[in-house]
């Protein structure tokens, strides 16, 4: 069974800053259990290597080497830390940069194999390999959008993460964010009802079906099944180390109300969780004027981090 969906009205979890070039990073490689190549980048900044900063990109079909925020801005959180990034399944630096949600040249290996579970498995494998040669006193992970979800999942599955920052990762269930995005894009209530009902039909079919060939917005069955199956509350409850959940109040890519409700509830009963809301920022951490507030967010993360020491 092969299904190709084209749903242009649905916005997905992507926190990006595009550049017009690839950052000069040396690709390092491991082999996954299935024999495929797993690429990662480790930028070493200090001789002692006391701190490791892991940065996780969002849900786009692009090489992490093309992401300016990950390669230029977010490392400022821990300026002296070594910085680790990991490519997604089937992607490397040779893939041209694209801002398209559905790019025609997205690698089939990525579409068929990428999923939250696969990304967590990749990070666990890379982290174990890196620390086999260099032990770090502190390991911090920061992710935005889908990357924020992956950061939470990785921390829940590892005893090596000291601090976690999850930015605009949505609420408890991804389906709520998708329905919210459909509502934002719908031109009328009638259009919303039609498109949301259609998507719920796909959602129910996916959860009730065995794996089938699927390509929707450059994501396949494994990805859709994976994101729909994650309960982010249950993930975060497994974390005992400090977590900072950040949500932008003008975010149209996720259900802000659901994200706030989840974050406030879980922070109230888990002292290691802190929640910070930026009411005037959008999903890309920009104000309505277009001004980029990432530097402010980074400063606040640094303040939070100092309080944990």
N, C-alpha and C positions, 0 to 999 in steps of 0.2 A: 504494500500500500504506500503510495507516494502522495503527499499533500504539500502544496506550495501556497502559503497564505500571504497576501499582501494587505496589511492593515495599516494604512498611513496615518490614521488618527491616533494610534497608540504611541505614547511617548515612553521611552525606556530609561532605566537608571544609568545615566552617563554624566560624569563630571569631568569635563575636558578643558584643556587649554592647548589649542593646536599651534604647531610651529610649521615653518616651511622647510625644515631640514631635520636630519636624523642626528641625535646627540652622539658624540664619539664615545661609545662604550664598548669594552671588549666582551664579546659574547663567550660565555663559558657553558659547557655542556655536560649533561648527565643523560642516562638512558632510563626511560620508564619501564615498568614491568612488561608492557606490551611491545617493547622494542623501539618505540618512537623516541625522537630526540627531545630533550627538555632543556631549553636555553634559559640562562639567567645572567645577571650582571651584578658584579660586586665592586663598588667604588670605594677604595680604601683611602681614608682621609687622615688618619693619625697612626703613629708607630705602635701605640699601645693597644688600640682597638678595644677600648673599654665598652663602647656602646655600638649597637647595631640598630639601624633604622630600616625597617621593612616598609616599602611603599607599594600600595596595591591600586591598580587602575580600575576604571569602571567597565561597562559592558560593551564597549565599542570594539569593532573588528579593526584594530590598529596595533602596530608594534608599540610596546611601552617606551621604546627609544624615541618615539615621536611626541611624547607628552611633555610639554614645556613645564607644566606645574610640577610634575613628578621629578623631572630632572633638574629644574632650576629653583623652584620656589619651596616646595615641601621639605627638602633637605635642610632648610634654615631652621626647622624645628629643633634639630640637634646638630648644630654646625660642625661639631668635631666627630660625629659618628660615621662609621662605615655605612654605606647605603646599599641595600639589596632590593633588586626588582626581578620579576620573573615573567617571561613571555607566556602567553596563553598557548594552548595546544594548537600546533599547526601554523603558528605565526612566528616570523623572525623579522629582523630589521630591513630585509629586502622588500617587504610589503609597503607600497606607496601609501602616503598619508591620505585619508579620505574623511570628509565630514558627513558623508551619506550614511543614513541609518541602514539602507539596504544597498550595499555596494556590490556590483556585479563580479568583482574579482576577489571577494572574500574566500579564503581557502576552504575547500570542502572538508578537509581534515579538521578545521576549526569548527565548522558548522555541525559536523557529525559527533564531535567528541567533547567540545567545551561544555562545562557545567560547573556549578558551585562546588560539588564534591571533587571534581577533577582538579580544580584550581587549589583547593585546600590540600589535596594529596600532593600536588606539585610543590607547593610551598613547604610542606612538611619534609619532603624528600630533599629539597634544596637546603633548608635550614639545618637538617641533620648533617648533611655533607659539609656545609660551611663550618659548622661548629666542631666538626671532627678535627679540623685543622686549626681552629681559632675559637677559644671559648670567650664569650662576651659576658661582662658583668651585668649589663642591662640590654634587653631586647625590646624595642618599641615598634609597634605596627600602626600604620595610619592608612586608611582607605576611604575613598569617596564613592558614593552611590553604590553600585554593586560591589565595588571595592571595600566599602564599609561593612557590608554583609560578610564578605569573605574574611575581613579582619576579625570580626566577631567569631566566625566559625573556626578560624585557625586558632585563635586564643583558647576557645573551648576545647580544642583537640590537642593542645600542646601545653607542657609545663614550662616552656622556655620563654613565654611572652611576659614581660614585666609590666608593660603599659599598652593600652589599646585606645585608639581614637577612631571613631566611626562617624563619618560625615554624610548626612542626607541618605541614610540607608533605608529609609521608609519605616513602616510600622510592622506589626506582627506578621501579616500575610501579604505577599506580593500581589495577589489578586485584587486586594483593595486599592493598591497603587495603580494598577492597570485600569480598573473601572473609573478611578478618579481622573486619570489621564484622558480617557474617552470622554468623560463629561466636560473637561476643560476644552477639548477640541470640537465638541459637537456644536453644530450651528443652531440646533433647536432641541427641545425635549424629545420630540418625535425621533430625531436622528440619534440622540443618545440612547433611547430605549431600543431602537433597532440594532445599533452597533453593540451595545452592552449585552443584549440577549444573544447576539451572534457570537460574541466572544465567550460568554458563559457556556454556550454549547460546545465551543472548542475546548474550554477548560475542563468540562465534565468528560468529554470524549477522551482527552489526553490522560486524565487520571484513571479512567476505566479501561484503557487499551494497553496491549503489549506494544513494545517499541515499533515505530514505523518511521519511514523516511519523511522528514519534515524540514522545510526551510521557511522560516518566518522572521523577517528582520534580521537575517544573518544568524539565526539561532535554530538549532535542531531540537529533536525530541529530548535528548538528555538535558539540555539547558532548561527548556520549558518545564519539564517534569521536575527538575531539581529546584528551580526557583519557586514553583508552586507548592512544593513539599516542605519547604523550610518554615519552621515556626521560630521566628526570631526571638521571641520571649524565652522559649525553652533553651535556645542557644545561649543567650546572655546569662541566664540563671546558672549556667554551668561554670561561669567565669568567677574566679575568686580574687583576681588581681584588679588594679584600678582601670576603670573604663570611663572614657568621656564620650558621651553621645551628643552629637551636634546636629541641629536641625534648622534649616532656613525657613522662615515664616512665609515667604512668598514663593515657595517651591511648588511648581505646577507639575512636576514629574512624579511626585508621590503624594499620597493623602496626608497633608500636614496634620490634620486633626487626629488621624490614626497614629501617626508617628509621635505626636506630643503625648497623646493618651498613653501609649505604650511606654515611652521614655519616663514620663513622670511617675507612672505606677511602679515600674521596676526600680527606679531610683529611690523611691520612698521606702522600699522594703529591702534594699540591698545597699549597704553603706559604701561599698566599693564602686558604685555606679554614680556618675554625676551627669546631669543633663544641662545643656546650654542652648537656648533658643536665640536666633538672630532674626528678629521679626521683620526687618526691612530687606533681607537678602533673598535672592532667588536660588534655584538649584545650582547654578554656577558660582554662587557666593558673590553675586554682583547686586548693586543697588538699582533702583528703577532708572536712575540717571545714567546707568552703564558703568559707573565707577566700580572697580574691582576691590573687594574688601578682603581678599585672601590674606594680605599682610596683617590685618587686624585679627583674623581668626588664628593665624600662626602665633601672634603675640599672646593671645588668650590660651592657646594650647601650651605655650611655654610657661605661663603663669600657673596653669593647672599642674603641669609636670613638676614644677618646683615645690608645690604643696605636697606632692606624693613622696618627696625625698626625705 
